[in-house]
Amino acid sequence: MFKYRTQTPMIPRREEAFFLFVFVRIRRSYSYLFVSFVKIRILVSLYFFFRKICYDNSMKITSATFVKGIRGTDALLSDPKLEFAFVGRSNVGKSSVINALLGNKNLAKSSSSPGKTKEINFFLVNKEFYFVDLPGYGYARASDGDKEKLVKYILWYLFESDAPVALVLVLIDAHVGPTERDIEMIHALTEGKVPFIVLGNKFDRINKSARQKAVKEITEKIGDIPFIPFSAEKKEGIPEVLKKIEEAIQTRSGNAFREGKQEVF
């Protein structure tokens, strides 16, 4: 017959029992915190998911095509579809901004020679309205005569053509701030009572710690005008701009801003 020896269970000493107790409590606490953290992440994700489904009524760009570039009076200006004009100095990144808003990086083309683009380019968006890319102004190497002619051409489109402009988007370089030409354009649009907003492109180039100060300095210079920090590179500010465009569509009937407009060129 085999005899079995019964082992006496080891009873931990007081110190060991204490540390074991503390270890178990800490482990349980960390497990509880981890589970709670996961639950919170899931709840937050579900909140934003259902919020997007239920409350996201922002404009969606479903189609965009280049129509044509014009110089002077054209039948396209008589199209009753609303037009959203992008204006700014050369090298401010108008083409990049338009491409970012339309979700197509190859649609609007920037000229290889800044200041040389003299056409007004039209893009049909959602088959409902136009994005209009105006020539850039203020190119330093252009002659004074060319600069003046280009500005005159832009002002003709905005104030004297038959274009049903619903909103003008004035682009400035947020890293540089509004130039003298930018301020002149803002004053002209204000005096002409043309609805417009200001986009501060290249906002991503400003250090995050200096962004609030930069926005304050820009708004002090442009006055009481809606300002949207924007980055075509980082795709920042797109929802805010599309919301402004949607609001303009809802409030505009498609009529020209000024009556008695005449053809030129």
Secondary structure, DSSP 4 states (H G I P E B T S, - for coil): ---PPPPPPPPPPHHHHHHHHHHHHHHHHHHHHHHHHHHHHHHHHHHHHHHHHHH--------EEEEEEE-SS-GGGG--S-EEEEEEBTTS-HHHHHHHHHT-TTSSPPPSSTT---SEEEEEETTTEEEEEPPPB--TTS-HHHHHHHHHHHHIIIIIS---EEEEEEEEETTT---HHHHHHHHHHHHTT--EEEEEE-GGGS-GGGHHHHHHHHHHHH-SS-EEE-BTTTTBSHHHHHHHHHHHHHH--S--SSSS-----
